[in-house]
Amino acid sequence: MTPKYDKVHNRFKLNGLHYNHEELKEVAYSLIKEGEAFEKVTGNFLIDWLNDNDYLYVNTSGSTGTPKRIKLKKQAMVNSAIATGDYFGLEPGDTALDCLPSHYIAGKMMLVRAMILGLEIDHVEPSAHPLFDYEKKYDFCAMIPLQLKHTINYTQNIKTIIVGGSKVTQPLLERIKSSHSTFYETYGMTETVTHVAVKRLASKVSKGEALFNALPNVTFSQDDKQCLIVHAPKLVEESLVTSDIVDLKSETSFELLGRADNVINSGGIKLFPEQIEDKLQPVIDERFIVAGEEDDTLGERLVLIVENPRDSAESISNRIRFIKGLTKYEVPKHIYIVDKFVETVNGKIQRNETIKSVLG
């Protein structure tokens, strides 16, 4: 029997203490009144979750467009929590670490999973380098790549870590290979109530996967532009057409190629920036973006934008020439250097805004 959104599991604990529905309301009011800034946000979310409405409003991050405020059914969030619990084998009494901000869906869902599945969750201040008890054993945690980059040397006691919100870079993938935790890259968005598919990454204890695989009760198809369509009736009432171009392998698995609105048409050749960026990762330490710039001959020419690099554009260009597997079409025709990328409030690159600020 599926639990309702108004129930709090009797095994749920927050920062070591057990709370029922009414007690959790008091905690929420206390966080709002006396807590740190991040705790006030969490308190406000808990008040929204514990009220009598069957829905709440959530802000999208704005990393792929203008931030939006969307309405989500609380029961859909419960269904998402159950799907995650089933996929990763989470049981009542398991421990979880929450180091994500409660402003956005990923942080909200960590708390919902705990309340619905009966997890013992520790809620710590979200930051680029979250501080937590490195000696304590945790069964489950969610991080953005930047957080994992700064803490991967201290995650040996976390059994399963899901990573999402932005691309997992090649240098970080290499570091994950030496870790003894199990890691999954996630695919999803606010509209799908966080992840609907995951891809296991190679580490000391697990073999990596090439494809994203669906969570329970989720299937996929494609439109005529090769964009992924998500069918998740327990999460969204209607099928959701995304802007992500995929190579669909089955109705439950796919390879992510790139976003349709990022595709560059250079002299009739379709280029996927995300794939080219993967190839460039080993030779560029700083954050960078591949983009298309208007060109009289090619229609669009491929350019590279790098944030505050230590090396010159010429030095970066020289290293790129020696990358194996990079076709002549994938070599940037020009390199732009900028001091700072445009970001969302939670540190994600606003790709379109950054490109617009450089190319006009």
C-alpha positions in Angstrom: 0.0 0.0 0.0 1.4 3.4 -1.1 1.8 5.8 1.8 0.0 9.2 1.6 1.9 12.5 1.6 0.4 13.4 5.0 2.1 10.5 6.8 5.5 10.7 8.5 7.1 7.3 8.8 7.6 6.1 12.4 11.2 5.4 11.8 12.0 8.9 10.5 14.7 10.8 12.3 16.1 14.3 11.6 19.5 15.0 13.0 19.3 12.1 15.4 15.8 12.8 16.8 12.5 11.2 16.1 9.5 13.4 15.2 5.9 12.7 14.3 3.8 14.9 12.0 2.8 17.5 14.7 6.2 17.5 16.4 7.8 18.2 13.0 5.6 21.2 12.5 7.0 22.6 15.8 10.6 21.9 14.6 9.8 23.7 11.3 8.5 26.8 13.2 11.6 26.7 15.4 13.9 26.6 12.3 12.2 29.6 10.8 12.4 31.6 14.0 15.8 30.7 15.3 17.7 28.7 12.7 20.6 29.5 10.4 19.7 30.9 6.9 19.7 27.4 5.3 17.6 26.1 8.2 15.0 28.8 7.7 14.6 27.6 4.1 14.2 24.0 5.3 11.6 25.2 7.9 9.6 26.9 5.3 9.6 23.8 3.1 8.5 21.6 6.0 5.6 24.0 6.8 4.5 23.7 3.1 4.8 20.0 3.1 2.9 19.4 6.4 0.0 21.7 5.6 -3.4 20.5 4.3 -2.8 21.3 0.6 -2.1 18.4 -1.7 0.4 20.4 -3.7 3.2 22.8 -3.4 5.2 25.2 -5.6 8.8 24.6 -6.5 11.3 26.9 -8.4 13.4 25.5 -11.2 17.1 26.3 -11.1 17.2 28.2 -14.4 20.4 26.5 -15.6 18.8 25.7 -19.0 16.4 28.6 -19.3 14.5 31.2 -17.3 13.7 30.0 -13.8 10.1 29.0 -13.4 7.7 28.4 -10.5 5.8 25.2 -11.0 3.1 23.3 -9.1 3.8 19.8 -8.0 1.5 17.3 -6.4 2.7 16.1 -3.1 1.7 12.5 -3.9 3.9 12.6 -7.0 6.8 13.5 -4.7 5.9 10.6 -2.5 5.8 8.3 -5.6 9.3 9.6 -6.6 10.6 8.9 -3.1 9.3 5.3 -3.2 10.8 4.7 -6.7 14.2 5.9 -5.5 13.9 3.7 -2.4 13.0 0.7 -4.5 15.8 1.2 -7.0 18.5 1.7 -4.4 17.1 -0.8 -1.9 16.6 1.8 0.9 15.0 0.4 4.1 13.5 2.1 7.2 16.2 3.0 9.6 18.8 3.5 6.8 20.9 6.6 7.2 21.1 9.5 4.8 23.1 12.7 4.5 21.4 15.8 3.1 23.8 18.5 2.0 21.6 20.1 -0.7 19.7 23.4 -0.3 16.0 23.1 0.3 15.3 25.9 -2.1 15.1 23.4 -5.0 13.6 20.0 -5.8 16.7 17.9 -5.1 17.1 19.2 -1.5 13.3 19.0 -0.9 13.2 15.4 -2.1 16.0 14.3 0.3 13.7 15.3 3.1 10.6 13.7 1.5 12.5 10.4 1.0 13.5 10.5 4.7 9.9 11.2 5.9 8.3 8.7 3.6 10.8 5.8 3.7 11.7 6.2 7.4 15.3 7.2 6.9 17.5 8.7 9.6 18.7 11.9 7.9 21.4 14.4 8.9 20.7 17.8 7.5 23.9 19.9 7.2 24.6 23.3 5.7 24.7 23.2 1.9 27.9 24.6 0.5 30.5 23.9 -2.2 32.4 22.0 0.5 29.8 20.5 2.9 31.0 19.6 6.3 29.7 16.4 7.8 30.8 13.6 10.1 33.4 11.8 8.0 33.5 8.8 10.3 29.8 8.1 10.4 28.4 5.5 8.0 25.7 6.7 5.6 23.6 4.5 3.3 22.6 7.3 0.9 23.5 10.8 -0.2 22.9 13.2 -3.1 25.4 15.8 -4.2 26.1 18.1 -7.1 29.4 17.5 -8.9 31.1 20.5 -7.2 30.4 19.2 -3.8 31.6 15.7 -4.7 34.8 17.2 -6.1 35.6 18.8 -2.8 34.6 15.9 -0.5 35.4 12.7 -2.5 38.4 12.0 -0.2 36.0 11.9 2.8 33.1 9.8 1.3 34.5 6.4 2.1 31.8 5.8 4.6 28.9 6.7 2.3 27.5 3.6 0.6 25.6 5.1 -2.3 26.0 8.6 -3.7 23.8 10.0 -6.5 25.3 13.0 -8.4 23.3 15.4 -10.5 22.4 19.0 -11.3 25.2 19.5 -13.8 27.7 17.4 -15.9 30.0 15.1 -14.1 33.4 16.1 -15.5 36.1 13.7 -16.7 38.6 14.6 -14.0 35.9 13.9 -11.4 35.1 10.6 -13.1 38.7 9.6 -12.8 38.7 10.3 -9.1 35.5 8.3 -8.6 37.3 5.3 -10.1 39.5 5.2 -7.1 36.7 5.5 -4.5 35.1 2.7 -2.5 31.5 4.1 -2.7 28.9 3.4 -5.4 28.1 6.4 -7.5 25.2 7.1 -9.9 24.8 10.0 -12.3 21.2 11.1 -12.4 18.9 12.3 -15.2 15.8 14.4 -14.4 14.4 17.8 -13.8 12.0 19.7 -11.5 9.1 18.8 -13.7 9.8 15.0 -13.2 10.3 15.4 -9.5 14.1 14.9 -9.7 15.6 11.9 -11.3 13.8 9.5 -13.6 16.9 7.6 -14.8 20.4 6.9 -13.4 23.7 5.7 -14.8 26.1 3.8 -12.5 29.7 5.2 -12.6 32.8 3.1 -12.4 34.4 2.9 -9.0 36.5 0.5 -6.9 33.4 -1.4 -5.9 31.1 -1.2 -9.0 31.3 -1.4 -12.8 30.3 1.6 -14.8 27.3 1.7 -17.2 27.2 3.4 -20.6 23.4 4.1 -20.5 20.9 5.8 -18.3 18.3 3.3 -17.0 14.8 4.2 -15.9 13.5 4.1 -12.4 10.5 2.0 -11.6 7.2 3.0 -13.4 9.1 5.2 -15.9 9.4 4.5 -19.7 10.9 6.6 -22.6 10.2 7.2 -26.3 11.4 9.9 -28.8 9.8 12.5 -31.0 10.7 13.1 -34.6 13.6 15.3 -33.6 15.2 12.5 -31.5 14.3 14.3 -28.3 13.5 12.2 -25.3 9.9 11.8 -24.1 9.4 10.8 -20.5 6.3 8.7 -19.6 6.0 8.7 -15.8 2.3 8.7 -14.9 3.0 8.5 -11.2 5.1 11.7 -11.4 3.5 13.8 -14.2 0.0 13.4 -15.5 1.0 13.9 -19.2 4.1 12.6 -21.1 6.9 15.2 -20.9 8.7 16.1 -24.1 12.2 17.2 -23.2 14.9 19.2 -25.2 17.4 16.4 -24.8 18.5 14.5 -27.9 19.2 10.8 -27.1 20.1 7.5 -28.7 17.1 5.4 -27.4 18.3 1.8 -26.8 15.0 0.5 -25.3 11.9 1.9 -23.6 13.9 2.0 -20.3 17.4 3.0 -21.4 19.1 5.7 -23.5 22.4 7.4 -24.2 22.3 11.2 -23.7 23.8 13.0 -26.7 23.0 16.7 -25.9 20.4 19.4 -25.7 18.5 20.2 -29.0 18.8 23.9 -28.3 22.6 23.6 -28.0 23.2 21.7 -31.3 25.6 23.6 -33.6 25.2 23.3 -37.4 28.6 24.0 -38.9 28.8 23.6 -42.6 26.0 21.1 -42.6 27.6 19.0 -39.8 25.7 18.6 -36.6 27.9 19.1 -33.5 26.8 18.3 -30.0 28.6 20.7 -27.5 28.2 18.3 -24.6 30.1 15.5 -26.4 32.9 17.8 -27.5 33.2 19.2 -24.0 33.7 15.6 -22.7 36.6 15.2 -25.1 38.2 18.6 -24.1 37.9 17.9 -20.4 41.4 16.2 -20.0 43.3 19.3 -21.3 41.3 22.2 -19.7 41.3 22.5 -15.9 38.9 25.4 -15.7 35.2 25.7 -16.5 34.5 26.1 -20.2 31.7 26.0 -22.7 31.6 25.1 -26.4 29.2 27.2 -28.5 28.3 28.2 -32.0 29.1 31.6 -33.4 27.5 33.0 -36.6 29.8 32.6 -39.6 29.3 33.8 -43.2 30.8 30.6 -44.7 29.8 27.8 -42.3 26.6 29.3 -40.9 28.0 28.6 -37.4 31.6 28.1 -36.4 32.6 26.2 -33.3 34.1 28.4 -30.5 35.4 27.7 -27.0 34.7 30.0 -24.0 37.0 29.4 -21.0 36.6 31.0 -17.5 39.7 32.7 -16.1 42.3 30.1 -17.3 45.8 30.0 -16.0 47.1 29.5 -19.5 46.9 31.5 -22.7 44.4 30.8 -25.4 47.3 29.8 -27.6 48.5 27.3 -25.1 45.0 25.8 -24.7 44.7 25.6 -28.5 48.0 23.7 -28.8 46.9 21.1 -26.2 43.6 20.6 -28.0 45.4 19.6 -31.2 46.8 16.5 -29.6 43.5 15.1 -28.4 42.8 11.7 -29.9 39.3 11.1 -31.1 38.6 14.8 -31.7 37.5 15.2 -35.4 38.5 18.2 -37.4 34.9 19.6 -37.1 35.2 19.4 -33.3 38.3 21.6 -33.0 37.3 25.1 -31.9 37.9 27.8 -34.5 38.4 30.5 -31.8 38.9 30.7 -28.0 37.3 33.4 -25.9 38.6 34.1 -22.4 36.2 35.5 -19.8 36.7 36.5 -16.1 33.5 34.9 -14.8 30.6 32.8 -16.2 27.0 33.8 -15.5 25.6 31.5 -12.7 22.3 30.7 -11.1 22.0 31.4 -7.3 23.1 27.8 -6.5 26.2 28.0 -8.6 25.1 26.3 -11.9 26.4 27.8 -15.1 23.7 29.7 -17.1 24.9 28.5 -20.4 22.8 30.6 -22.7 23.3 33.8 -20.7 27.1 33.2 -20.6 27.3 32.6 -24.4 25.1 35.7 -25.0 27.4 37.8 -22.8 30.4 36.7 -24.9 29.1 36.5 -28.4 26.4 39.2 -28.1 
